[in-house]
């Protein structure tokens, strides 16, 4: 998931700033996207990404096998995301599956049409879909959440994910199964994007979400543009056509590749500290 060329690691160890910058930029996006799925909020994910990147670049000298630098960086990221004493603002809500289900049942506008919407409304519906799926993940404990993200969303093999989490493959598979079963059980009952019989639809939550200040029409919490917004109704139809066991993961994977500018900030910090 994180790819760091051995030549860059060697050059960075020798003081090559361009190589160090390349390492930071190569690691930034996968780490930020991992942090977003773990913390469910851009600012918290940015803080975690910055901490992880600084940890990586200040410990480049400890890498024993430069050919496996990417895996080493991934282990650092996973370790810090699990062990951090800080709770993200969504984590701090301490959501449970039952509590989240109760929240989703409030304020549903069943009269809202599922027909194509204007671009600004479609963007707002996307924001609801992204926010809901990210928040749902926080109902899992960190270890279980990370196992689910690595295996179901980023589709790492059992051996790759187990190595990243520094646990045995059998332990990882057990953790992944429990997490997968919990997410799927919830979505099969509550999420209309996964289940045809579930009442909740992203567009039906639009009015309540706006009243609660969770979304602001025309603005994107997640850096989406109107052009990049997915037609959620069309996505729902695609997900419904999949085998039941694959639907929840497919919906989770439909979230975009999130972007940030943390790499530039980290390099500014490096330059400042080196002067």
Backbone as CSV, one residue per row, in Angstrom:
resi,resn,N_x,N_y,N_z,CA_x,CA_y,CA_z,C_x,C_y,C_z
1,UNK,0.823,-1.205,0.000,0.000,0.000,0.000,0.857,1.254,0.000
2,UNK,1.963,1.232,0.757,2.943,2.320,0.713,4.159,1.805,-0.033
3,UNK,4.551,2.521,-1.065,5.699,2.103,-1.869,6.802,3.144,-1.763
4,UNK,7.943,2.734,-1.216,9.096,3.619,-1.071,10.291,2.956,-1.736
5,UNK,10.811,3.574,-2.770,11.943,3.005,-3.495,13.180,2.975,-2.602
6,UNK,13.919,1.880,-2.661,15.134,1.741,-1.856,16.130,2.846,-2.170
7,UNK,16.211,3.228,-3.446,17.157,4.280,-3.835,16.840,5.607,-3.162
8,UNK,15.549,5.887,-2.982,15.156,7.125,-2.300,15.529,7.072,-0.823
9,UNK,15.313,5.927,-0.206,15.648,5.777,1.215,17.146,5.966,1.421
10,UNK,17.938,5.341,0.581,19.401,5.462,0.694,19.826,6.908,0.505
11,UNK,19.278,7.567,-0.525,19.643,8.964,-0.798,19.215,9.881,0.345
12,UNK,18.014,9.659,0.877,17.529,10.487,1.980,18.396,10.325,3.216
13,UNK,18.847,9.121,3.460,19.745,8.874,4.598,21.048,9.648,4.452
14,UNK,21.432,9.892,3.228,22.678,10.616,2.946,22.475,12.125,2.894
15,UNK,21.254,12.570,3.228,20.996,13.995,3.313,20.386,14.628,2.083
16,UNK,19.960,13.808,1.119,19.372,14.345,-0.106,17.939,14.801,0.184
17,UNK,17.721,16.138,0.149,16.418,16.692,0.485,15.354,16.329,-0.549
18,UNK,15.733,16.263,-1.806,14.769,15.910,-2.853,14.266,14.483,-2.642
19,UNK,15.156,13.581,-2.252,14.761,12.200,-1.983,13.845,12.129,-0.769
20,UNK,14.158,12.912,0.259,13.319,12.935,1.458,11.925,13.456,1.123
21,UNK,11.863,14.498,0.319,10.582,15.050,-0.102,9.771,14.021,-0.896
22,UNK,10.447,13.267,-1.744,9.762,12.240,-2.537,9.185,11.147,-1.640
23,UNK,9.931,10.786,-0.607,9.446,9.777,0.333,8.179,10.273,1.024
24,UNK,8.211,11.521,1.476,7.057,12.102,2.162,5.840,12.143,1.230
25,UNK,6.049,12.571,-0.010,4.938,12.669,-0.956,4.393,11.287,-1.332
26,UNK,5.270,10.303,-1.470,4.818,8.948,-1.819,4.008,8.312,-0.692
27,UNK,4.379,8.628,0.544,3.707,8.021,1.693,2.459,8.773,2.112
28,UNK,2.385,10.049,1.759,1.299,10.894,2.274,-0.090,10.387,1.919
29,UNK,-0.373,10.152,0.642,-1.748,9.821,0.250,-2.236,8.516,0.861
30,UNK,-1.478,7.406,0.773,-1.996,6.182,1.400,-2.187,6.321,2.904
31,UNK,-1.292,7.054,3.559,-1.431,7.223,5.005,-2.638,8.089,5.327
32,UNK,-2.817,9.156,4.578,-3.966,10.038,4.828,-5.277,9.307,4.581
33,UNK,-5.344,8.513,3.539,-6.573,7.770,3.261,-6.832,6.706,4.315
34,UNK,-5.779,6.115,4.842,-5.931,5.177,5.948,-6.443,5.913,7.184
35,UNK,-5.850,7.066,7.471,-6.254,7.852,8.644,-7.692,8.344,8.521
36,UNK,-8.125,8.693,7.304,-9.498,9.129,7.124,-10.477,8.018,7.461
37,UNK,-10.171,6.800,7.056,-11.065,5.678,7.364,-11.026,5.334,8.857
38,UNK,-9.949,5.651,9.508,-9.846,5.360,10.932,-10.466,6.443,11.800
39,UNK,-10.337,7.710,11.379,-10.728,8.828,12.237,-11.965,9.581,11.754
40,UNK,-12.319,9.406,10.481,-13.589,9.909,9.942,-13.716,11.424,9.902
41,UNK,-12.604,12.143,10.039,-12.676,13.604,9.957,-11.375,14.128,9.356
42,UNK,-11.456,15.016,8.364,-10.242,15.490,7.671,-9.192,16.094,8.591
43,UNK,-9.584,16.940,9.525,-8.587,17.591,10.377,-7.879,16.588,11.279
44,UNK,-8.629,15.664,11.837,-8.005,14.630,12.673,-7.091,13.740,11.840
45,UNK,-7.529,13.408,10.621,-6.698,12.586,9.731,-5.427,13.322,9.336
46,UNK,-5.523,14.630,9.116,-4.338,15.415,8.783,-3.345,15.432,9.936
47,UNK,-3.845,15.609,11.156,-2.956,15.609,12.328,-2.253,14.268,12.466
48,UNK,-3.005,13.190,12.307,-2.413,11.857,12.426,-1.404,11.604,11.321
49,UNK,-1.720,12.038,10.105,-0.809,11.846,8.975,0.493,12.597,9.194
50,UNK,0.394,13.813,9.687,1.600,14.588,9.971,2.474,13.876,11.000
51,UNK,1.852,13.388,12.065,2.601,12.688,13.106,3.281,11.439,12.544
52,UNK,2.559,10.698,11.723,3.109,9.462,11.150,4.259,9.768,10.196
53,UNK,4.096,10.760,9.331,5.150,11.104,8.369,6.414,11.558,9.071
54,UNK,6.261,12.362,10.106,7.443,12.809,10.853,8.131,11.623,11.527
55,UNK,7.329,10.701,12.059,7.896,9.495,12.674,8.678,8.685,11.633
56,UNK,8.154,8.604,10.429,8.815,7.842,9.366,10.144,8.479,8.978
57,UNK,10.136,9.778,8.707,11.363,10.403,8.193,12.439,10.556,9.265
58,UNK,12.037,10.622,10.533,13.044,10.724,11.585,13.611,9.365,11.976
59,UNK,13.035,8.292,11.434,13.521,6.954,11.763,13.994,6.182,10.541
60,UNK,14.260,6.896,9.448,14.733,6.213,8.236,16.024,5.437,8.478
61,UNK,16.839,5.947,9.375,18.102,5.276,9.654,17.954,3.925,10.328
62,UNK,16.779,3.636,10.863,16.579,2.363,11.572,16.111,1.243,10.654
63,UNK,15.833,1.552,9.371,15.357,0.516,8.449,16.480,-0.472,8.157
64,UNK,16.232,-1.730,8.421,17.248,-2.750,8.171,17.254,-3.201,6.711
65,UNK,16.070,-3.298,6.136,15.943,-3.746,4.749,15.294,-2.631,3.939
66,UNK,16.112,-1.863,3.238,15.575,-0.719,2.487,14.651,-1.168,1.357
67,UNK,14.780,-2.396,0.923,13.884,-2.903,-0.120,12.464,-3.097,0.409
68,UNK,12.327,-3.160,1.713,11.010,-3.357,2.332,10.578,-2.116,3.102
69,UNK,11.031,-0.948,2.657,10.750,0.297,3.381,9.261,0.608,3.428
70,UNK,8.535,0.282,2.364,7.103,0.554,2.343,6.348,-0.201,3.425
71,UNK,6.678,-1.468,3.595,6.049,-2.259,4.632,6.389,-1.750,6.022
72,UNK,7.645,-1.325,6.186,8.085,-0.738,7.457,7.276,0.516,7.767
73,UNK,7.083,1.381,6.776,6.307,2.606,6.972,4.854,2.286,7.313
74,UNK,4.324,1.249,6.684,2.940,0.863,6.948,2.774,0.381,8.388
75,UNK,3.748,-0.338,8.887,3.670,-0.812,10.273,3.675,0.370,11.238
76,UNK,4.488,1.375,10.951,4.516,2.572,11.795,3.150,3.245,11.790
77,UNK,2.567,3.395,10.604,1.259,4.042,10.489,0.205,3.294,11.293
78,UNK,0.151,1.987,11.133,-0.847,1.182,11.849,-0.623,1.236,13.351
79,UNK,0.629,1.157,13.745,0.962,1.172,15.171,0.487,2.473,15.825
80,UNK,0.766,3.596,15.172,0.391,4.890,15.747,-1.118,5.111,15.724
81,UNK,-1.785,4.662,14.664,-3.231,4.845,14.589,-3.964,4.033,15.660
82,UNK,-3.406,2.896,16.029,-4.024,2.080,17.073,-3.672,2.605,18.462
83,UNK,-2.418,2.993,18.658,-1.929,3.288,20.005,-2.130,4.729,20.455
84,UNK,-2.468,5.626,19.552,-2.588,7.039,19.920,-3.582,7.226,21.067
85,UNK,-3.181,8.040,22.036,-4.072,8.327,23.163,-5.127,9.369,22.797
86,UNK,-4.926,10.051,21.677,-5.880,11.067,21.230,-7.067,10.415,20.525
87,UNK,-8.243,10.903,20.817,-9.435,10.443,20.129,-9.858,11.505,19.117
88,UNK,-10.142,11.088,17.899,-10.679,12.012,16.925,-12.062,12.480,17.354
89,UNK,-12.542,13.561,16.741,-13.834,14.114,17.169,-14.999,13.158,16.895
90,UNK,-14.910,12.327,15.854,-15.968,11.334,15.631,-15.789,10.177,16.604
91,UNK,-14.557,9.754,16.832,-14.289,8.708,17.827,-14.812,9.110,19.201
92,UNK,-14.666,10.400,19.529,-15.063,10.882,20.848,-16.562,10.755,21.083
93,UNK,-17.324,10.599,19.997,-18.772,10.389,20.133,-19.082,8.988,20.647
94,UNK,-18.081,8.095,20.590,-18.203,6.720,21.091,-19.455,6.034,20.531
95,UNK,-19.552,6.061,19.219,-20.713,5.472,18.558,-20.740,3.958,18.737
96,UNK,-21.932,3.428,18.898,-22.160,1.991,18.893,-23.097,1.684,17.724
97,UNK,-23.170,0.447,17.328,-24.062,0.083,16.227,-25.517,0.394,16.578
98,UNK,-25.921,0.117,17.820,-27.304,0.394,18.219,-27.572,1.897,18.235
99,UNK,-26.642,2.656,18.797,-26.820,4.100,18.856,-26.830,4.734,17.476
100,UNK,-25.984,4.221,16.598,-25.927,4.745,15.239,-27.219,4.430,14.492
101,UNK,-27.758,3.259,14.734,-29.025,2.882,14.110,-30.149,3.818,14.554
102,UNK,-30.162,4.149,15.843,-31.175,5.076,16.344,-31.034,6.444,15.692
103,UNK,-29.807,6.892,15.515,-29.568,8.199,14.891,-30.052,8.212,13.443
104,UNK,-29.784,7.133,12.717,-30.186,7.067,11.317,-31.708,7.051,11.160
105,UNK,-32.396,6.558,12.178,-33.858,6.463,12.091,-34.538,7.811,12.311
106,UNK,-33.779,8.803,12.798,-34.362,10.101,13.093,-34.353,11.003,11.856
107,UNK,-35.467,11.647,11.586,-35.517,12.684,10.567,-35.489,12.214,9.131
108,UNK,-35.815,10.961,8.876,-35.832,10.486,7.492,-36.998,11.122,6.730
109,UNK,-36.702,11.711,5.604,-37.742,12.305,4.760,-38.055,11.319,3.637
110,UNK,-39.060,10.485,3.868,-39.369,9.414,2.916,-40.005,9.945,1.635
111,UNK,-40.356,11.225,1.627,-40.950,11.798,0.423,-39.910,12.255,-0.590
112,UNK,-38.642,12.253,-0.192,-37.574,12.714,-1.088,-37.433,11.780,-2.282
113,UNK,-37.338,12.349,-3.447,-37.233,11.555,-4.675,-35.845,10.946,-4.826
114,UNK,-35.807,9.759,-5.419,-34.524,9.131,-5.738,-34.102,9.434,-7.177
115,UNK,-34.898,10.239,-7.874,-34.547,10.616,-9.242,-33.307,11.500,-9.243
116,UNK,-32.637,11.632,-10.401,-31.428,12.469,-10.455,-31.685,13.876,-9.915
117,UNK,-30.699,14.390,-9.171,-30.824,15.697,-8.552,-29.913,16.695,-9.272
118,UNK,-30.097,17.969,-8.942,-29.190,18.970,-9.492,-27.792,18.743,-8.912
119,UNK,-26.725,19.218,-9.580,-25.354,18.907,-9.165,-25.043,19.280,-7.719
120,UNK,-25.541,20.412,-7.250,-25.254,20.833,-5.880,-25.893,19.883,-4.872
121,UNK,-27.102,19.435,-5.157,-27.770,18.487,-4.269,-27.078,17.129,-4.318
122,UNK,-26.639,16.712,-5.507,-25.934,15.440,-5.631,-24.645,15.457,-4.813
123,UNK,-23.953,16.601,-4.802,-22.745,16.728,-3.990,-23.090,16.584,-2.510
124,UNK,-24.174,17.215,-2.075,-24.584,17.118,-0.678,-24.938,15.678,-0.300
125,UNK,-25.581,14.961,-1.200,-25.925,13.558,-0.947,-24.653,12.722,-0.835
126,UNK,-23.663,13.025,-1.668,-22.364,12.352,-1.566,-21.728,12.585,-0.200
127,UNK,-21.823,13.813,0.297,-21.257,14.139,1.607,-21.903,13.285,2.698
128,UNK,-23.217,13.086,2.579,-23.916,12.259,3.556,-23.438,10.818,3.478
129,UNK,-23.316,10.308,2.254,-22.861,8.918,2.083,-21.458,8.716,2.654
130,UNK,-20.560,9.640,2.355,-19.188,9.517,2.851,-19.156,9.629,4.365
131,UNK,-19.813,10.659,4.907,-19.796,10.850,6.355,-20.394,9.683,7.102
132,UNK,-21.465,9.124,6.567,-22.133,8.005,7.229,-21.257,6.761,7.232
133,UNK,-20.672,6.435,6.097,-19.854,5.218,6.028,-18.591,5.343,6.878
134,UNK,-18.013,6.537,6.926,-16.822,6.736,7.762,-17.190,6.651,9.242
135,UNK,-18.287,7.291,9.621,-18.709,7.242,11.025,-19.049,5.824,11.461
136,UNK,-19.662,5.061,10.561,-20.018,3.682,10.884,-18.791,2.872,11.283
137,UNK,-17.687,3.109,10.606,-16.470,2.363,10.924,-16.013,2.581,12.365
138,UNK,-16.301,3.774,12.920,-15.851,4.049,14.281,-16.662,3.287,15.327
139,UNK,-17.731,2.602,14.899,-18.454,1.728,15.829,-17.603,0.510,16.186
140,UNK,-16.610,0.219,15.356,-15.662,-0.858,15.639,-14.526,-0.330,16.501
141,UNK,-14.000,-1.143,17.379,-12.794,-0.764,18.124,-11.636,-0.611,17.146
142,UNK,-10.618,0.132,17.537,-9.550,0.490,16.606,-8.911,-0.717,15.931
143,UNK,-8.596,-1.750,16.713,-7.936,-2.917,16.131,-8.831,-3.577,15.088
144,UNK,-10.106,-3.713,15.408,-11.055,-4.318,14.478,-11.279,-3.417,13.270
145,UNK,-11.348,-2.124,13.510,-11.556,-1.145,12.431,-10.417,-1.195,11.434
146,UNK,-9.206,-1.240,11.934,-8.047,-1.254,11.052,-7.975,-2.548,10.254
147,UNK,-8.328,-3.647,10.886,-8.362,-4.924,10.165,-9.368,-4.860,9.025
148,UNK,-10.534,-4.281,9.278,-11.566,-4.159,8.247,-11.096,-3.250,7.119
149,UNK,-10.523,-2.117,7.460,-10.068,-1.158,6.450,-9.014,-1.781,5.548
150,UNK,-8.035,-2.451,6.139,-6.960,-3.045,5.347,-7.470,-4.162,4.447
151,UNK,-8.340,-5.016,4.992,-8.765,-6.178,4.230,-9.913,-5.922,3.281
152,UNK,-10.956,-5.218,3.740,-12.159,-5.039,2.944,-12.116,-3.814,2.043
153,UNK,-11.510,-2.734,2.509,-11.507,-1.503,1.721,-10.274,-1.408,0.839
154,UNK,-9.098,-1.629,1.418,-7.868,-1.546,0.630,-7.437,-2.886,0.044
155,UNK,-8.132,-3.931,0.423,-7.987,-5.253,-0.174,-6.566,-5.806,-0.101
156,UNK,-5.909,-5.606,1.030,-4.617,-6.238,1.252,-4.846,-7.732,1.480
157,UNK,-3.859,-8.528,1.122,-3.949,-9.961,1.385,-3.845,-10.196,2.891
158,UNK,-4.221,-11.402,3.322,-4.138,-11.724,4.746,-2.722,-11.547,5.277
159,UNK,-1.739,-11.990,4.490,-0.352,-11.904,4.946,0.122,-10.456,5.004
160,UNK,-0.270,-9.642,4.014,0.130,-8.228,4.005,-0.487,-7.482,5.184
161,UNK,-1.772,-7.705,5.418,-2.451,-7.014,6.512,-1.919,-7.462,7.867
162,UNK,-1.684,-8.765,8.008,-1.159,-9.277,9.270,0.221,-8.698,9.557
163,UNK,1.037,-8.575,8.520,2.365,-7.990,8.697,2.261,-6.525,9.109
164,UNK,1.344,-5.784,8.480,1.164,-4.375,8.814,0.708,-4.198,10.259
165,UNK,-0.121,-5.129,10.720,-0.656,-5.048,12.079,0.229,-5.750,13.099
166,UNK,1.262,-6.437,12.609,2.225,-7.145,13.468,1.522,-8.198,14.324
167,UNK,0.638,-8.961,13.667,-0.046,-10.061,14.329,0.022,-11.278,13.410
168,UNK,-0.332,-12.435,13.946,-0.319,-13.655,13.154,-1.455,-13.632,12.132
169,UNK,-1.239,-14.239,10.954,-2.305,-14.271,9.942,-3.615,-14.869,10.451
170,UNK,-3.530,-15.907,11.283,-4.767,-16.503,11.810,-5.521,-15.508,12.703
171,UNK,-4.770,-14.772,13.501,-5.386,-13.752,14.353,-6.034,-12.672,13.504
172,UNK,-5.343,-12.281,12.441,-5.895,-11.263,11.547,-7.193,-11.753,10.900
173,UNK,-7.200,-12.964,10.419,-8.399,-13.478,9.747,-9.598,-13.521,10.697
174,UNK,-9.354,-13.890,11.941,-10.427,-13.913,12.929,-10.946,-12.497,13.192
175,UNK,-10.026,-11.552,13.311,-10.393,-10.163,13.565,-11.172,-9.587,12.386
176,UNK,-10.716,-9.898,11.169,-11.386,-9.405,9.972,-12.794,-9.979,9.868
177,UNK,-12.947,-11.255,10.135,-14.268,-11.896,10.030,-15.263,-11.261,10.991
178,UNK,-14.833,-11.033,12.231,-15.742,-10.422,13.206,-16.143,-9.019,12.767
179,UNK,-15.185,-8.271,12.254,-15.465,-6.910,11.811,-16.381,-6.902,10.600
180,UNK,-16.084,-7.764,9.647,-16.889,-7.861,8.421,-18.327,-8.258,8.761
181,UNK,-18.483,-9.233,9.637,-19.814,-9.698,10.014,-20.613,-8.576,10.683
182,UNK,-19.946,-7.792,11.538,-20.639,-6.722,12.256,-21.093,-5.619,11.303
183,UNK,-20.219,-5.216,10.383,-20.567,-4.168,9.426,-21.682,-4.641,8.490
184,UNK,-21.550,-5.851,8.002,-22.538,-6.376,7.058,-23.900,-6.557,7.732
185,UNK,-23.905,-7.041,8.960,-25.168,-7.229,9.678,-25.878,-5.896,9.855
186,UNK,-25.122,-4.855,10.169,-25.720,-3.535,10.347,-26.284,-3.012,9.026
187,UNK,-25.481,-3.061,7.976,-25.892,-2.486,6.699,-27.046,-3.263,6.066
188,UNK,-27.075,-4.553,6.267,-28.158,-5.357,5.686,-29.524,-4.981,6.253
189,UNK,-29.528,-4.401,7.442,-30.784,-4.012,8.073,-31.044,-2.516,7.933
190,UNK,-29.968,-1.707,8.024,-30.143,-0.259,8.153,-29.872,0.557,6.899
191,UNK,-29.001,0.087,6.022,-28.527,0.930,4.911,-29.236,0.594,3.603
192,UNK,-29.966,1.553,3.080,-30.671,1.339,1.822,-29.764,1.232,0.623
193,UNK,-28.513,1.651,0.763,-27.563,1.481,-0.334,-27.116,0.035,-0.468
194,UNK,-27.294,-0.725,0.593,-26.895,-2.136,0.612,-28.108,-3.050,0.548
195,UNK,-29.151,-2.693,1.279,-30.357,-3.521,1.350,-31.529,-2.810,0.681
196,UNK,-32.237,-3.506,-0.179,-33.388,-2.913,-0.865,-34.547,-2.641,0.089
197,UNK,-34.568,-3.322,1.225,-35.684,-3.160,2.155,-35.414,-2.151,3.262
198,UNK,-34.178,-1.713,3.425,-33.846,-0.754,4.480,-34.407,0.624,4.137
199,UNK,-34.910,1.327,5.144,-35.571,2.619,4.904,-34.587,3.756,4.651
200,UNK,-33.405,3.676,5.229,-32.480,4.807,5.151,-31.865,4.937,3.758
201,UNK,-31.961,6.107,3.201,-31.326,6.458,1.935,-30.603,7.786,2.156
202,UNK,-29.491,7.987,1.506,-28.708,9.214,1.712,-29.547,10.459,1.439
203,UNK,-30.335,10.428,0.364,-31.132,11.598,0.011,-32.239,11.856,1.039
204,UNK,-32.691,10.804,1.721,-33.730,10.976,2.731,-33.192,11.632,4.002
205,UNK,-31.880,11.657,4.159,-31.265,12.268,5.333,-30.811,13.701,5.054
206,UNK,-31.018,14.169,3.851,-30.493,15.474,3.446,-31.051,16.613,4.301
207,UNK,-32.360,16.672,4.472,-32.969,17.765,5.236,-32.486,17.765,6.679
208,UNK,-32.483,16.589,7.315,-32.054,16.496,8.711,-30.584,16.854,8.864
209,UNK,-29.761,16.426,7.906,-28.328,16.710,7.977,-28.054,18.204,7.850
210,UNK,-28.805,18.867,6.984,-28.632,20.309,6.839,-29.088,21.053,8.091
211,UNK,-30.212,20.639,8.671,-30.696,21.284,9.885,-29.718,21.107,11.042
212,UNK,-29.064,19.953,11.091,-28.110,19.671,12.170,-26.750,20.309,11.930
213,UNK,-26.561,20.912,10.741,-25.283,21.534,10.421,-24.197,20.551,10.044
214,UNK,-24.585,19.313,9.732,-23.591,18.310,9.370,-23.077,18.508,7.948
215,UNK,-23.875,19.111,7.109,-23.442,19.454,5.757,-23.884,20.871,5.443
216,UNK,-23.222,21.484,4.501,-23.564,22.829,4.049,-23.640,22.791,2.534
217,UNK,-24.818,23.035,2.012,-25.032,22.953,0.573,-24.022,23.818,-0.190
218,UNK,-23.347,23.207,-1.156,-22.356,23.926,-1.958,-20.940,23.834,-1.423
219,UNK,-20.787,23.306,-0.192,-19.452,23.143,0.406,-19.182,21.654,0.645
220,UNK,-17.913,21.308,0.637,-17.555,19.904,0.834,-16.579,19.748,1.985
221,UNK,-16.964,18.965,2.961,-16.075,18.646,4.081,-14.897,17.799,3.620
222,UNK,-15.112,16.999,2.572,-14.128,15.999,2.161,-13.356,16.385,0.905
223,UNK,-13.478,17.634,0.479,-12.718,18.099,-0.676,-13.278,17.656,-2.012
224,UNK,-14.537,17.246,-2.046,-15.164,16.848,-3.307,-15.526,18.071,-4.134
225,UNK,-15.559,17.889,-5.428,-16.091,18.913,-6.322,-17.383,18.394,-6.936
226,UNK,-18.179,19.305,-7.465,-19.433,18.898,-8.092,-19.178,17.913,-9.227
227,UNK,-18.127,18.158,-9.996,-17.812,17.272,-11.122,-17.443,15.865,-10.672
228,UNK,-16.883,15.761,-9.454,-16.421,14.453,-8.961,-17.489,13.703,-8.175
229,UNK,-18.635,14.337,-7.968,-19.686,13.699,-7.166,-20.261,12.477,-7.881
230,UNK,-20.479,11.432,-7.119,-21.057,10.200,-7.639,-22.576,10.295,-7.657
231,UNK,-23.204,9.706,-8.650,-24.656,9.575,-8.641,-24.985,8.426,-7.682
232,UNK,-25.443,8.776,-6.494,-25.639,7.775,-5.445,-26.728,6.778,-5.816
233,UNK,-27.773,7.229,-6.511,-28.823,6.302,-6.935,-28.267,5.245,-7.876
234,UNK,-27.433,5.669,-8.819,-26.822,4.722,-9.747,-25.877,3.771,-9.004
235,UNK,-25.090,4.318,-8.054,-24.202,3.489,-7.241,-25.005,2.452,-6.466
236,UNK,-26.127,2.868,-5.913,-26.980,1.961,-5.136,-27.444,0.788,-5.991
237,UNK,-27.824,1.071,-7.202,-28.283,0.003,-8.098,-27.161,-0.984,-8.399
238,UNK,-25.950,-0.470,-8.562,-24.796,-1.343,-8.800,-24.549,-2.238,-7.596
239,UNK,-24.565,-1.637,-6.396,-24.321,-2.400,-5.159,-25.390,-3.462,-4.962
240,UNK,-26.640,-3.123,-5.228,-27.736,-4.082,-5.054,-27.582,-5.305,-5.953
241,UNK,-26.915,-5.144,-7.063,-26.740,-6.257,-7.999,-25.597,-7.197,-7.621
242,UNK,-24.840,-6.830,-6.600,-23.744,-7.688,-6.147,-24.271,-8.778,-5.218
243,UNK,-23.459,-9.786,-5.000,-23.800,-10.796,-4.006,-23.911,-10.113,-2.641
244,UNK,-24.797,-10.599,-1.805,-25.073,-9.943,-0.529,-23.826,-9.697,0.309
245,UNK,-22.943,-10.673,0.353,-21.756,-10.546,1.191,-20.752,-9.529,0.711
246,UNK,-20.878,-9.079,-0.537,-19.922,-8.130,-1.097,-20.427,-6.696,-1.074
247,UNK,-21.670,-6.492,-0.712,-22.280,-5.172,-0.871,-21.697,-4.116,0.066
248,UNK,-21.530,-4.457,1.336,-21.048,-3.464,2.298,-19.653,-2.963,1.927
249,UNK,-18.774,-3.895,1.599,-17.413,-3.503,1.229,-17.407,-2.665,-0.040
250,UNK,-18.274,-3.012,-0.999,-18.344,-2.243,-2.242,-18.766,-0.813,-1.975
251,UNK,-19.713,-0.625,-1.070,-20.136,0.730,-0.722,-19.003,1.487,-0.045
252,UNK,-18.287,0.832,0.854,-17.158,1.469,1.526,-16.080,1.868,0.522
253,UNK,-15.832,1.004,-0.456,-14.790,1.293,-1.447,-15.190,2.408,-2.400
254,UNK,-16.469,2.740,-2.452,-16.929,3.783,-3.367,-16.529,5.181,-2.913
255,UNK,-16.078,5.302,-1.669,-15.619,6.613,-1.212,-14.367,7.014,-1.991
256,UNK,-14.153,8.309,-2.176,-13.047,8.759,-3.036,-11.681,8.582,-2.388
257,UNK,-10.650,8.759,-3.206,-9.294,8.889,-2.684,-9.162,10.317,-2.159
258,UNK,-9.048,10.455,-0.855,-8.973,11.776,-0.250,-7.578,12.376,-0.451
259,UNK,-7.526,13.688,-0.573,-6.256,14.373,-0.790,-6.004,15.399,0.318
260,UNK,-4.741,15.673,0.554,-4.362,16.683,1.544,-3.071,17.355,1.091
261,UNK,-2.631,18.340,1.852,-1.372,19.026,1.562,-0.393,18.855,2.714
262,UNK,-0.545,17.747,3.433,0.281,17.510,4.614,1.750,17.317,4.246
263,UNK,2.010,16.739,3.070,3.405,16.510,2.674,4.185,17.820,2.634
264,UNK,3.593,18.850,2.065,4.264,20.152,1.993,4.494,20.722,3.381
265,UNK,3.506,20.573,4.260,3.648,21.076,5.623,4.768,20.359,6.360
266,UNK,4.834,19.048,6.190,5.883,18.274,6.859,7.262,18.700,6.386
267,UNK,7.415,18.934,5.086,8.711,19.368,4.568,9.064,20.774,5.050
268,UNK,8.062,21.615,5.241,8.320,22.938,5.814,8.852,22.806,7.238
269,UNK,8.259,21.883,8.002,8.724,21.640,9.365,10.154,21.138,9.369
270,UNK,10.458,20.220,8.442,11.818,19.682,8.333,12.806,20.799,8.017
271,UNK,12.466,21.630,7.050,13.357,22.723,6.647,13.559,23.698,7.797
272,UNK,12.479,24.006,8.520,12.586,24.940,9.639,13.482,24.402,10.742
273,UNK,13.316,23.119,11.036,14.121,22.511,12.110,15.570,22.294,11.737
274,UNK,15.846,22.262,10.414,17.224,22.022,9.977,18.031,23.317,9.874
275,UNK,17.352,24.453,9.953,18.049,25.760,9.852,18.546,26.219,11.224
